[in-house]
């Protein structure tokens, strides 16, 4: 079974980041024969060397008292306002799309969108794997106002698609603070996972969630090696455009060139 999945025309490993190894030439060429423009290969996860690519992870739980005072207060406020509980796919399919639409609309960089058909197709793919779905429930209305999809494996997990209605990010109830504290406790303490992750370094800078987790919940950078392999004509285009990467306005092109810069150790 191919552990790589094609996402937005790029092959990426779809398992725990510590399990990915360096691809041999025949392996990444075989992936490109199946389609796509490139293969992203990360390996040597959580190495001692400080590299230009990383995953955002947390591998110890300090409890509420281990968080900064301002964060503790926000977590307590959230826990009084919201309940965090698992839900199933039928529930998410019915209630989730309006939430994720508002979330995408709020992104600082709008280089992508997710219409309802995209959302349902995304959930179809998730159902083929192993995911937990956590809902953020407003205690006063008993309404789901946000959710988080978590990819789970034997000893770790990754926080993936997350959304919340816009007004709850602005009304002083701090739902994200309660969500991440609850998730961290569940997976690091109750399930005793080795680590939780919020995925790899972003190349689009569409949200600030990784900085948020580092600053507020003691996540850290787990450095790794990065190699990007292209279709031959794509490699030619990247090399031609690379010197102009800081002035190119097209966001998707800029994202590819950003990743190339990370591979070269120049960003």
C-alpha positions in Angstrom: 0.0 0.0 0.0 1.4 3.4 -1.0 2.0 5.5 2.1 2.2 8.7 0.0 -0.9 10.6 -1.0 -1.4 13.2 -3.7 -2.4 16.5 -2.2 -2.7 19.6 -4.4 -0.5 17.9 -7.1 2.2 17.1 -4.6 3.0 13.6 -3.1 3.3 13.7 0.7 3.8 11.0 3.3 0.5 10.2 5.0 1.8 8.5 8.1 3.5 9.5 11.3 6.5 11.8 10.5 8.9 9.7 12.5 8.2 6.8 10.2 9.1 8.5 6.9 12.5 7.5 5.4 14.7 8.9 2.6 13.3 7.9 -0.7 15.6 6.2 -3.3 15.6 7.6 -6.8 13.5 4.8 -8.2 10.9 5.3 -5.5 10.2 9.0 -6.0 10.3 8.5 -9.8 7.7 5.8 -9.5 5.4 8.2 -7.6 5.9 10.9 -10.3 4.9 8.3 -13.0 1.5 8.1 -11.3 1.0 11.9 -11.7 1.5 15.0 -9.7 4.1 17.7 -10.0 6.5 16.9 -7.1 7.3 14.7 -4.2 8.0 16.1 -0.7 10.2 13.7 1.2 11.1 14.4 4.9 13.4 12.1 6.9 15.7 12.0 9.9 12.8 13.2 12.1 13.6 15.2 15.3 17.3 15.2 14.4 19.9 17.1 16.6 20.9 19.3 13.7 19.0 22.6 13.3 17.7 22.5 9.7 15.4 24.6 7.6 12.4 22.3 7.8 10.6 20.9 10.8 7.4 19.5 12.3 5.7 21.3 15.2 5.3 18.8 18.0 4.7 18.5 21.8 6.1 15.5 23.6 5.4 16.2 27.3 2.4 17.5 29.2 3.0 19.9 32.0 -0.6 20.3 33.1 -2.4 23.5 33.5 0.1 24.8 36.0 2.9 24.4 33.5 1.4 27.0 31.2 1.9 30.8 31.4 -0.6 32.5 33.7 -2.4 34.3 30.9 -2.8 31.0 29.1 -4.1 29.3 32.2 -6.8 32.0 32.6 -7.9 31.6 29.0 -8.1 27.8 29.3 -10.2 28.1 32.4 -12.5 30.6 30.7 -12.9 28.2 27.8 -13.6 25.2 30.0 -16.5 27.1 31.6 -18.0 28.0 28.2 -17.4 24.9 26.1 -17.4 21.2 26.2 -15.0 19.2 24.1 -16.3 15.8 23.0 -15.9 13.2 20.2 -18.5 13.1 17.4 -19.0 10.9 14.4 -18.8 11.5 10.7 -22.6 11.9 10.0 -22.7 14.7 12.6 -19.6 16.4 11.0 -21.0 16.1 7.5 -24.2 17.9 8.5 -22.8 20.6 10.7 -19.2 21.0 9.7 -19.2 22.8 6.4 -20.5 26.3 7.5 -17.8 26.2 10.2 -14.9 25.4 7.9 -16.2 27.9 5.3 -15.9 30.7 7.8 -12.5 29.5 8.9 -11.1 29.5 5.4 -12.6 33.0 4.8 -10.7 34.2 7.9 -7.3 33.0 6.7 -4.7 35.7 6.2 -3.6 34.2 2.9 -6.5 33.1 0.7 -4.7 30.8 -1.7 -7.2 28.0 -1.5 -10.9 27.4 -0.8 -13.0 24.5 0.3 -16.5 24.3 -1.1 -19.0 21.8 0.3 -18.2 19.2 -2.3 -14.5 19.5 -1.4 -15.4 19.2 2.3 -17.4 16.0 1.8 -14.7 14.5 -0.5 -12.1 15.3 2.2 -14.2 13.5 4.8 -14.5 10.5 2.4 -10.7 10.2 2.4 -10.6 10.6 6.2 -13.0 7.7 6.6 -10.5 5.5 4.8 -7.9 6.1 7.6 -8.0 6.5 11.3 -9.2 9.8 12.6 -10.8 11.1 15.8 -13.3 14.0 15.5 -13.5 16.5 18.4 -16.4 19.0 18.6 -16.4 22.3 20.4 -19.9 22.6 22.0 -21.2 25.9 23.3 -22.6 24.9 26.8 -25.3 27.6 26.7 -26.8 26.6 23.3 -25.6 23.0 23.1 -24.5 23.9 19.5 -21.4 22.7 17.8 -19.3 25.9 17.1 -16.0 24.3 16.0 -14.2 21.0 15.4 -10.9 19.4 15.0 -10.0 16.3 12.9 -7.1 14.3 14.4 -5.1 11.7 12.5 -4.2 8.9 14.9 -1.5 6.2 14.7 0.0 3.8 17.2 2.1 6.1 19.2 1.3 9.7 18.0 -1.2 11.9 16.3 -1.5 14.9 14.1 -4.0 17.8 14.5 -5.4 18.4 11.0 -8.5 20.2 9.7 -9.7 22.6 12.4 -12.4 25.2 12.3 -14.6 27.5 14.4 -17.2 30.1 13.8 -15.6 33.5 13.5 -17.5 35.2 16.3 -16.1 32.8 18.9 -12.6 33.9 18.1 -13.5 37.4 19.0 -15.9 37.3 22.0 -13.4 36.5 24.8 -14.3 32.9 25.3 -11.0 31.5 24.0 -12.3 28.2 22.5 -9.0 27.3 20.9 -7.2 27.5 24.2 -9.5 24.9 25.7 -9.4 22.8 22.6 -5.7 22.4 22.5 -5.3 21.9 26.2 -7.9 19.2 26.1 -6.4 17.5 23.1 -2.9 17.6 24.6 -4.1 16.0 27.8 -6.1 13.3 26.0 -3.3 12.1 23.8 -0.2 12.7 25.9 -1.6 11.7 29.3 -4.7 9.5 28.9 -3.5 7.7 25.7 0.2 8.1 26.6 1.3 8.9 23.0 4.9 9.8 22.4 4.0 13.1 20.8 1.3 15.2 19.2 2.0 17.2 16.1 0.5 20.1 14.2 2.1 19.0 10.9 5.1 20.4 9.1 6.4 23.9 8.6 3.9 25.9 6.6 4.9 27.1 3.2 1.9 29.3 2.6 1.7 31.1 6.0 -2.1 31.0 5.7 -2.6 30.9 9.4 -0.6 31.5 12.6 -1.6 28.4 14.5 1.9 27.0 14.7 3.3 30.1 16.3 0.2 30.1 18.6 1.0 26.6 19.8 4.7 27.3 20.4 4.0 30.5 22.3 1.1 29.3 24.4 1.3 25.5 24.8 5.1 24.7 24.7 5.2 23.0 21.3 8.6 22.9 19.7 10.3 22.4 16.3 11.3 18.8 15.6 13.9 19.4 12.8 14.2 17.0 9.9 15.8 16.8 6.4 13.8 17.9 3.4 14.1 16.8 -0.3 11.8 17.9 -3.0 11.7 15.9 -6.3 10.0 17.4 -9.4 8.8 16.4 -12.8 11.7 17.3 -15.2 9.9 20.3 -16.7 8.7 21.4 -13.3 12.3 21.4 -12.0 13.3 23.5 -15.0 10.5 26.0 -14.2 11.5 26.2 -10.5 15.1 26.8 -11.4 14.1 29.6 -13.8 11.8 31.3 -11.4 13.7 30.8 -8.2 15.8 34.1 -8.4 12.6 36.0 -8.6 10.8 34.2 -5.7 10.5 37.3 -3.5 8.7 39.4 -6.1 6.4 36.8 -7.7 2.8 37.7 -6.7 1.1 34.3 -7.5 0.7 32.7 -4.1 0.7 29.0 -5.3 3.9 29.6 -7.3 5.4 31.5 -4.4 4.6 28.5 -2.1 6.5 26.1 -4.3 9.5 28.5 -4.4 9.4 28.9 -0.7 9.6 25.1 -0.3 12.5 25.1 -2.7 14.3 27.7 -0.6 13.8 25.6 2.5 15.3 22.6 0.6 18.3 24.8 -0.3 18.6 26.0 3.2 17.9 29.6 2.2 14.7 30.2 4.1 
